[in-house]
């Protein structure tokens, strides 16, 4: 069946008689009098109005349309208009404002017009899932995400997306030009530093650097035998990054800093990386404080033409980290006799404020909020209880177009299991994403050990295994999540991920990972999340909790949940363990810290114990 791509709604056309009739209705003039006094027979026939009920419906629809438009253009009036509609009391000032809004020119859309005024319900309802309310926000959304902007929007395909773009371009006179960046992945390699291109591209797209700037004869090159087979700077960078091929997170962080510096040397400063001196390093340090605007852009795939080296200006801590990475990189180049000296040794670190506790443990959730989230019948259970348990006949039975369409309960049960797993074990998201069912076993009953505990083996940093312990509460949440997937949790030998998607988004990457390209049937079910995918799941869940007005949360708690990150769940486990006087060496093993000194930071940061100790110095005089 062909896709229906008619997106524009019928434009509302109001006459002077409509304005007058609306004012009369809001002032509670009987509808019969409005029919007799305002409209003539021709106007009624043209509008298709034969009865008083039809006129009331027309005027009420006109009222609602204008109220929506006014609320979006002037949010300060939202509360007044909501009260007026709820109690059907319309003060003269509100009526005047509505009529003035109605009397504007409706022949052409304006940037602050609501999407619902111009596009059909099937379109604007889908866009509301992405918090797109006005036409200006729609244009910004398209400009931000590029040619494939429609992929995250539920039930909005390429045909409707192209129709929306054509409609916006047809009204460029009042809305302004529509910017649609081509998201086609960049193919081929470029020659960095050539006159015909100054493209800012990721390191993997740099085929070669122009000979004058590639560093094969840089003034800082060491004489004699070099320990690495690097002909030029690009080879030297690749050789250094290959040392971290088994540490993906570290490799990505280092590559980001090295590619930024290489791009700056070649495209901004016009010098080879192996020819920079201390004064050049100082210039780059200043560049980090305020990068050139052409280097800054929203986060985009590395294959995209919209990719930029910076998302924004770096914080002092990030500037210092960049300098430390570059200093270590140049020290390695000197050590392997690729360079003769390290110019970064003469560059001071950017000034940063020294924290009392280097780890951001203050981001841990307060004990009261944590208990409200995870206790039985708590906030997470309340969200899951809104939808009955899924009865999917097979995991991922149908490739769903929307992330949470048709299975919101399964999504919330997945989020509950993820929050409990990280918050009750202190696992990192990389470790939780790699946790398998075959690594989870019940703890044998022992004297003094409560029943219901399970132990989970996690592969952590430095490829070291460690064991964490999970209460029955976490196991119950995992069982419910596995029931949604259609998997048998009671089989302990399965090599399936503890946490796995229950919905397949309509993106090529997700469908290629979970669905057969030939038949569309699920494949490799239970293979789990990537660390970034688990991060997005948790971030979305916590923000939905913060935005649900029906949940018993204080405004301060909602603000905290809006800005919290999944790593805060690890801090939550550690700080609450310290508050309950868990020995530091035990906590060190559970968290997988290489040094007891790192674990002791949580002891230093445990605020409640400090307050209690200080309170003993100042007893209550009463």
Legacy VTK file of the C-alpha trace (Angstrom):
# vtk DataFile Version 3.0
C-alpha trace
ASCII
DATASET POLYDATA
POINTS 622 float
0.000 0.000 0.000
1.473 3.349 -1.012
2.245 5.786 1.738
-0.150 8.707 2.072
2.031 11.806 2.013
-0.517 14.610 2.290
0.781 16.501 5.319
-0.693 20.003 5.096
-3.908 20.594 7.019
-6.837 22.576 5.689
-6.103 26.238 6.375
-8.680 27.762 8.718
-10.573 30.633 7.078
-12.379 33.041 9.400
-14.624 35.897 8.391
-15.556 39.073 10.235
-18.820 37.420 11.092
-16.869 34.563 12.721
-14.924 37.041 14.879
-18.146 38.719 16.004
-19.890 35.385 16.616
-16.960 34.132 18.686
-17.052 37.233 20.873
-20.811 36.768 21.386
-20.417 33.094 22.281
-17.630 33.787 24.782
-19.914 36.366 26.380
-22.665 33.707 26.618
-25.038 35.190 24.053
-27.585 32.480 23.112
-26.685 30.656 19.925
-30.114 31.342 18.376
-29.480 35.075 18.678
-26.029 34.695 17.084
-27.611 32.892 14.136
-30.225 35.576 13.731
-28.041 38.653 14.320
-24.611 37.784 12.868
-24.928 35.488 9.853
-26.990 35.736 6.699
-28.323 32.730 4.829
-25.545 32.741 2.226
-22.802 32.738 4.895
-24.478 29.889 6.770
-24.844 27.876 3.565
-21.186 28.464 2.593
-20.044 27.292 6.037
-22.341 24.252 5.948
-24.232 25.357 9.062
-27.881 24.336 9.349
-28.423 24.098 13.105
-27.415 25.880 16.281
-25.404 22.826 17.359
-23.294 23.008 14.189
-22.574 26.683 14.796
-21.556 25.961 18.407
-19.186 23.242 17.201
-17.630 25.609 14.646
-17.130 28.413 17.162
-15.754 26.058 19.821
-13.262 24.649 17.331
-12.281 28.194 16.365
-11.847 29.080 20.045
-9.627 26.051 20.727
-7.498 26.731 17.675
-6.927 30.337 18.711
-6.228 29.382 22.322
-3.536 26.956 21.178
-1.993 29.564 18.919
-1.975 32.237 21.636
-0.523 29.847 24.234
2.424 29.063 21.990
3.066 32.661 20.983
2.604 33.993 24.539
3.165 31.258 27.194
2.448 33.751 29.992
-1.236 33.602 29.061
-1.426 29.801 29.165
-2.661 29.609 32.753
-5.292 32.323 32.244
-6.611 30.718 29.069
-6.670 27.281 30.678
-8.723 28.639 33.593
-11.047 30.477 31.235
-11.725 27.344 29.196
-12.082 25.126 32.276
-14.648 27.360 33.998
-16.101 28.857 30.809
-15.493 32.365 32.110
-13.964 34.731 29.610
-12.921 38.184 30.917
-13.033 41.008 28.422
-9.221 41.295 28.272
-8.894 37.613 27.351
-11.646 37.875 24.732
-9.994 40.946 23.208
-6.641 39.183 23.024
-8.175 36.137 21.357
-10.032 38.194 18.776
-6.895 40.206 18.003
-5.088 36.922 17.411
-7.950 35.755 15.209
-7.903 38.972 13.239
-4.309 38.405 12.106
-3.505 37.288 8.601
-3.954 33.520 8.378
-3.069 33.347 4.706
0.605 32.475 5.327
2.248 30.550 8.174
4.483 32.353 10.647
7.469 30.957 12.527
5.748 31.019 15.902
2.594 29.313 14.607
1.875 25.909 16.151
2.533 22.912 13.935
-1.026 21.771 14.625
-2.394 24.889 12.872
-0.899 23.939 9.522
-0.137 20.209 9.449
-2.445 17.230 9.777
-2.926 15.402 13.094
-0.994 12.337 11.933
2.022 14.643 11.524
1.849 17.050 14.459
1.010 14.291 16.953
4.097 12.391 15.870
6.248 15.523 16.121
5.062 16.152 19.661
6.931 12.984 20.690
10.093 14.934 19.850
8.845 18.112 21.606
8.376 19.987 18.315
5.534 22.458 18.879
6.050 25.386 16.488
7.085 25.722 12.867
10.333 27.402 13.941
11.128 24.424 16.167
10.366 22.103 13.245
12.811 23.939 10.993
15.486 23.892 13.714
14.892 20.169 14.251
15.376 19.438 10.542
18.475 21.646 10.340
19.967 19.918 13.402
19.432 16.323 12.249
19.947 16.669 8.509
18.461 14.744 5.615
17.379 11.765 7.775
15.774 13.912 10.473
12.574 11.858 10.442
14.121 8.590 11.712
13.525 9.202 15.458
9.943 10.407 14.850
7.405 7.598 15.313
5.281 6.740 12.259
6.855 9.404 10.048
8.527 7.956 6.988
10.682 9.384 4.240
7.684 10.236 2.043
5.980 12.415 4.652
9.341 13.959 5.584
9.992 15.054 2.000
6.403 16.403 1.773
6.936 18.457 4.951
10.192 19.841 3.557
8.473 20.852 0.314
5.696 22.576 2.264
8.194 24.510 4.402
10.201 25.523 1.336
7.015 26.712 -0.383
6.466 29.150 2.520
10.069 30.346 2.777
8.881 33.943 2.309
7.391 34.006 5.817
9.228 31.117 7.504
12.703 31.712 6.126
14.825 29.286 4.115
14.877 25.641 5.168
18.340 24.188 5.737
18.583 20.442 5.106
22.111 19.070 5.405
22.802 15.981 3.340
23.427 13.101 5.742
24.924 10.819 3.109
28.013 9.220 4.674
31.248 10.715 3.418
33.029 8.306 1.123
36.635 8.182 0.116
39.651 9.767 1.755
40.642 13.397 1.563
43.998 15.073 1.334
44.260 17.245 4.407
45.754 20.689 3.898
45.320 20.919 0.130
44.225 24.200 -1.402
41.054 22.692 -2.855
39.653 21.581 0.484
39.771 22.638 4.155
37.299 20.012 5.293
37.213 19.182 8.970
36.910 15.413 8.941
37.540 12.680 11.502
40.906 10.992 11.590
39.691 7.857 9.784
38.757 9.938 6.720
42.187 11.520 6.335
43.831 9.625 3.464
46.998 11.664 3.434
48.374 15.076 4.329
49.995 17.332 1.764
53.750 16.605 1.727
54.647 20.070 2.978
52.653 19.490 6.178
52.758 15.728 6.684
55.799 15.866 9.007
58.118 13.569 7.079
60.774 16.279 7.406
59.525 18.195 10.460
62.066 20.300 12.269
61.503 18.309 15.469
62.132 14.898 13.885
64.788 12.904 15.734
67.937 11.974 13.833
68.982 8.379 13.511
67.023 5.159 13.917
63.284 5.385 14.815
61.724 2.504 16.759
58.398 2.689 14.890
57.804 2.376 11.165
56.215 5.809 10.839
56.894 7.710 7.660
54.974 10.806 8.746
52.772 12.241 11.490
49.638 10.354 10.435
51.491 7.040 10.771
52.830 8.090 14.168
49.327 8.867 15.452
48.012 5.509 14.233
50.926 3.705 15.867
50.213 5.414 19.190
46.471 4.707 19.103
47.084 1.049 18.252
48.516 0.627 21.760
44.942 1.079 23.115
43.084 -1.166 20.680
41.896 -3.342 23.581
40.631 -0.320 25.524
37.919 1.183 23.366
36.918 3.996 25.716
40.510 5.176 26.189
41.243 4.882 22.473
38.221 7.053 21.585
39.167 9.702 24.132
42.779 9.880 22.934
41.816 9.864 19.256
39.514 12.834 19.827
42.325 14.930 21.298
44.933 13.897 18.716
42.699 14.495 15.697
41.758 17.931 17.042
45.416 18.885 17.369
46.335 17.455 13.959
43.474 19.324 12.262
44.485 22.533 14.031
48.137 22.169 13.027
47.396 21.532 9.346
44.230 23.544 8.607
44.488 26.448 11.070
48.163 26.931 11.878
49.664 25.675 8.612
52.429 23.596 10.163
53.261 19.939 10.585
52.581 18.261 13.914
56.247 17.243 14.127
57.328 20.850 13.627
55.409 22.589 16.426
57.281 24.357 19.190
56.289 25.541 22.674
54.853 28.782 21.298
52.611 26.808 18.926
51.409 24.657 21.807
50.525 27.800 23.758
48.467 29.025 20.801
46.578 25.743 20.674
45.938 25.934 24.412
44.294 29.331 23.824
42.355 27.875 20.891
40.837 25.290 23.241
39.392 28.073 25.395
37.337 29.434 22.487
37.431 27.288 19.315
36.663 28.874 15.966
32.874 28.795 15.312
33.432 26.696 12.184
34.867 23.980 14.437
31.788 23.823 16.660
28.539 22.012 15.916
25.939 19.714 17.446
26.813 16.088 17.997
26.592 14.131 14.732
27.783 10.774 13.390
31.458 10.720 12.455
30.489 9.765 8.913
28.243 12.809 8.579
29.070 16.023 6.771
27.784 17.817 9.890
30.514 16.373 12.126
32.636 18.963 13.906
35.584 18.491 16.298
33.882 20.408 19.137
30.355 20.471 20.489
31.105 23.696 22.375
33.789 25.514 24.336
35.686 23.186 26.649
35.552 23.479 30.409
38.886 24.111 32.173
39.000 20.464 33.291
38.604 19.316 29.668
41.281 21.778 28.502
43.672 20.360 31.074
42.859 16.810 29.993
43.639 17.693 26.362
47.025 19.123 27.349
47.851 16.036 29.438
46.949 13.691 26.558
49.081 15.647 24.092
52.001 15.849 26.512
51.867 12.082 26.998
51.602 11.500 23.240
54.638 13.664 22.502
56.579 12.003 25.339
55.920 8.640 23.678
57.078 10.011 20.300
60.295 11.158 21.926
60.684 7.780 23.637
60.415 5.862 20.341
62.835 8.336 18.728
60.312 9.770 16.279
60.721 13.275 17.735
63.747 14.949 19.192
61.988 16.811 22.006
58.647 17.361 23.720
57.464 20.978 23.319
54.566 20.386 25.727
57.037 20.105 28.629
57.349 23.905 28.519
53.589 24.491 28.520
51.819 24.879 31.841
48.553 23.091 32.483
45.380 25.191 32.226
44.316 26.517 35.615
41.465 24.543 37.133
39.727 24.679 40.478
40.888 21.829 42.703
38.035 19.728 44.004
37.937 18.445 47.550
36.949 15.047 46.137
38.156 14.378 42.545
35.293 11.975 41.808
31.920 13.700 41.343
30.321 11.671 44.137
27.964 14.512 44.962
25.952 13.415 41.926
24.813 10.301 43.793
21.067 10.157 44.382
20.027 10.993 47.956
18.982 7.982 50.022
15.364 9.162 50.250
15.034 9.600 46.476
16.766 6.291 45.748
14.427 4.410 48.077
11.408 6.143 46.553
12.510 4.960 43.115
13.340 1.313 43.802
11.322 0.149 46.799
8.400 -2.247 46.161
5.380 -0.252 44.984
7.742 2.680 44.504
8.060 5.016 41.538
9.519 2.472 39.098
6.861 -0.080 40.059
4.124 2.533 39.633
5.283 3.272 36.086
5.379 -0.428 35.213
1.948 -1.021 36.760
0.311 1.359 34.284
0.620 -1.336 31.612
0.020 -5.074 32.087
2.812 -7.556 31.614
3.622 -8.259 27.995
2.522 -11.498 26.404
4.818 -11.432 23.411
4.814 -14.820 21.732
8.437 -14.414 20.643
11.097 -11.830 21.440
11.028 -8.815 19.166
7.995 -10.280 17.441
7.459 -7.279 15.209
9.849 -4.515 14.143
8.137 -1.530 15.689
8.458 1.888 14.116
8.342 3.819 17.391
10.774 3.349 20.229
8.031 2.765 22.770
4.963 2.281 20.620
2.696 -0.597 21.620
5.042 -1.809 24.379
5.505 1.030 26.894
5.180 -1.428 29.765
8.016 -3.578 28.423
10.172 -0.487 28.007
9.532 0.602 31.587
10.227 -2.900 32.926
13.496 -2.894 31.009
14.396 0.510 32.471
13.505 -0.682 35.973
15.773 -3.717 35.600
18.622 -1.534 34.319
18.322 1.029 37.119
18.200 -1.684 39.782
21.103 -3.642 38.269
23.439 -0.634 38.201
22.241 0.951 41.420
22.385 -2.259 43.505
25.736 -3.505 42.203
27.801 -0.394 41.448
28.479 -1.756 37.953
29.695 0.545 35.201
27.453 0.757 32.146
30.072 -1.066 30.039
30.053 -3.902 32.569
26.254 -4.040 32.815
25.922 -4.063 29.017
28.222 -7.103 28.851
26.620 -9.026 31.742
25.280 -12.445 30.673
22.739 -14.803 32.212
25.308 -17.611 32.497
27.361 -15.376 34.803
24.486 -15.029 37.298
23.960 -17.688 39.949
22.126 -17.861 43.301
24.250 -17.709 46.451
24.027 -20.990 48.427
22.267 -20.600 51.734
24.686 -19.970 54.569
24.348 -19.111 58.215
24.083 -15.364 58.672
23.504 -14.711 54.961
19.980 -13.616 53.973
18.271 -15.835 51.433
17.581 -14.545 47.949
21.051 -13.134 47.190
22.557 -13.810 43.763
26.120 -13.329 42.578
27.071 -11.881 39.201
30.504 -12.080 37.567
31.413 -8.855 35.735
34.291 -8.278 33.317
35.614 -4.864 34.274
38.499 -2.631 33.350
41.920 -4.108 32.661
40.058 -7.296 31.623
39.669 -8.322 35.250
36.703 -10.307 36.553
35.012 -9.472 39.824
31.905 -10.619 41.645
29.019 -8.440 42.806
25.945 -9.461 44.746
22.337 -8.712 43.855
19.265 -8.797 46.114
16.040 -10.584 45.226
14.523 -7.249 44.186
16.883 -7.038 41.193
16.245 -10.655 40.207
12.477 -10.067 40.202
12.926 -7.091 37.856
15.174 -9.142 35.558
12.623 -11.959 35.453
9.874 -9.539 34.377
12.156 -8.098 31.686
13.017 -11.586 30.381
9.323 -12.465 30.226
8.811 -9.501 27.888
11.651 -10.766 25.701
10.180 -14.264 25.545
13.285 -15.828 27.090
13.484 -18.423 29.876
15.235 -16.767 32.797
15.336 -20.015 34.786
17.813 -21.638 32.375
21.203 -20.732 33.938
23.363 -21.820 30.993
22.215 -19.231 28.464
24.794 -16.877 27.024
22.215 -14.107 26.556
22.596 -10.569 27.858
20.835 -9.743 31.112
19.535 -6.549 29.512
18.381 -6.566 25.889
16.165 -4.298 23.734
12.462 -5.116 23.581
11.748 -2.693 20.729
13.685 -2.207 17.512
13.864 1.467 16.424
13.311 2.159 12.737
16.945 3.024 12.027
19.188 1.094 9.683
21.806 0.465 12.364
19.317 -0.947 14.867
17.502 -3.080 12.318
20.744 -4.433 10.879
21.758 -5.449 14.401
18.512 -7.160 15.426
16.574 -8.036 12.249
17.270 -10.169 9.200
17.708 -7.942 6.150
16.053 -10.567 3.932
12.982 -11.518 5.952
12.770 -8.857 8.652
12.598 -11.575 11.319
14.463 -11.163 14.620
18.002 -12.526 14.674
20.524 -12.787 17.482
17.892 -11.870 20.056
19.238 -11.275 23.511
22.585 -9.973 22.296
22.113 -6.919 24.495
22.958 -3.226 24.373
26.081 -1.367 23.466
27.343 0.788 26.360
26.068 3.900 24.577
22.689 2.253 23.937
22.323 1.404 27.620
23.317 4.986 28.458
20.542 6.362 26.241
17.994 3.956 27.740
18.789 5.065 31.295
18.923 8.768 30.425
15.514 8.557 28.742
13.988 6.636 31.638
15.249 9.043 34.321
14.018 12.079 32.398
10.597 10.529 31.887
10.382 9.908 35.609
11.312 13.560 36.214
8.678 14.790 33.764
5.768 12.623 34.979
3.545 14.985 36.965
1.572 12.094 38.488
4.556 10.792 40.473
5.129 11.917 44.095
8.348 13.852 43.560
9.449 17.233 44.871
10.575 19.833 42.345
14.166 19.611 43.610
14.120 15.850 43.012
12.780 16.345 39.495
15.578 18.818 38.717
18.123 16.314 39.991
16.742 13.492 37.835
16.723 15.720 34.740
20.482 16.289 35.028
21.666 12.991 36.513
23.699 10.531 34.408
23.761 6.714 34.637
27.186 6.823 36.317
25.442 8.463 39.270
23.913 5.054 40.017
27.418 3.723 40.690
28.090 6.681 42.990
24.735 6.003 44.657
25.684 2.422 45.457
29.088 3.444 46.821
27.933 6.349 49.001
25.040 4.377 50.471
27.392 1.457 51.162
29.742 3.787 53.042
26.815 5.312 54.935
25.913 1.786 56.095
29.516 1.265 57.272
30.627 -1.247 54.641
34.380 -1.892 55.079
36.475 0.003 52.541
38.331 -3.096 51.312
35.020 -4.876 50.628
33.678 -1.870 48.749
36.918 -1.665 46.764
36.460 -5.235 45.496
32.783 -4.678 44.674
33.528 -1.502 42.706
36.577 -2.951 40.961
38.913 -0.142 42.016
42.607 -0.818 41.475
43.528 1.294 44.484
41.991 1.529 47.933
42.783 5.254 47.782
40.119 5.684 45.081
37.520 3.924 47.216
38.431 6.081 50.210
37.174 9.127 48.297
33.637 7.942 48.978
34.438 7.807 52.687
35.677 11.404 52.555
32.583 12.492 50.662
30.030 10.756 52.885
28.352 13.931 54.069
25.908 12.435 56.555
28.696 10.957 58.673
30.517 14.270 58.671
27.415 16.143 59.772
26.760 13.653 62.559
30.342 13.986 63.828
30.185 17.785 63.817
26.792 17.744 65.529
28.384 16.034 68.538
30.520 19.135 69.043
27.488 21.362 69.311
24.800 19.633 71.371
21.309 21.047 71.288
21.052 23.585 74.172
17.403 22.610 74.637
LINES 1 623
622 0 1 2 3 4 5 6 7 8 9 10 11 12 13 14 15 16 17 18 19 20 21 22 23 24 25 26 27 28 29 30 31 32 33 34 35 36 37 38 39 40 41 42 43 44 45 46 47 48 49 50 51 52 53 54 55 56 57 58 59 60 61 62 63 64 65 66 67 68 69 70 71 72 73 74 75 76 77 78 79 80 81 82 83 84 85 86 87 88 89 90 91 92 93 94 95 96 97 98 99 100 101 102 103 104 105 106 107 108 109 110 111 112 113 114 115 116 117 118 119 120 121 122 123 124 125 126 127 128 129 130 131 132 133 134 135 136 137 138 139 140 141 142 143 144 145 146 147 148 149 150 151 152 153 154 155 156 157 158 159 160 161 162 163 164 165 166 167 168 169 170 171 172 173 174 175 176 177 178 179 180 181 182 183 184 185 186 187 188 189 190 191 192 193 194 195 196 197 198 199 200 201 202 203 204 205 206 207 208 209 210 211 212 213 214 215 216 217 218 219 220 221 222 223 224 225 226 227 228 229 230 231 232 233 234 235 236 237 238 239 240 241 242 243 244 245 246 247 248 249 250 251 252 253 254 255 256 257 258 259 260 261 262 263 264 265 266 267 268 269 270 271 272 273 274 275 276 277 278 279 280 281 282 283 284 285 286 287 288 289 290 291 292 293 294 295 296 297 298 299 300 301 302 303 304 305 306 307 308 309 310 311 312 313 314 315 316 317 318 319 320 321 322 323 324 325 326 327 328 329 330 331 332 333 334 335 336 337 338 339 340 341 342 343 344 345 346 347 348 349 350 351 352 353 354 355 356 357 358 359 360 361 362 363 364 365 366 367 368 369 370 371 372 373 374 375 376 377 378 379 380 381 382 383 384 385 386 387 388 389 390 391 392 393 394 395 396 397 398 399 400 401 402 403 404 405 406 407 408 409 410 411 412 413 414 415 416 417 418 419 420 421 422 423 424 425 426 427 428 429 430 431 432 433 434 435 436 437 438 439 440 441 442 443 444 445 446 447 448 449 450 451 452 453 454 455 456 457 458 459 460 461 462 463 464 465 466 467 468 469 470 471 472 473 474 475 476 477 478 479 480 481 482 483 484 485 486 487 488 489 490 491 492 493 494 495 496 497 498 499 500 501 502 503 504 505 506 507 508 509 510 511 512 513 514 515 516 517 518 519 520 521 522 523 524 525 526 527 528 529 530 531 532 533 534 535 536 537 538 539 540 541 542 543 544 545 546 547 548 549 550 551 552 553 554 555 556 557 558 559 560 561 562 563 564 565 566 567 568 569 570 571 572 573 574 575 576 577 578 579 580 581 582 583 584 585 586 587 588 589 590 591 592 593 594 595 596 597 598 599 600 601 602 603 604 605 606 607 608 609 610 611 612 613 614 615 616 617 618 619 620 621
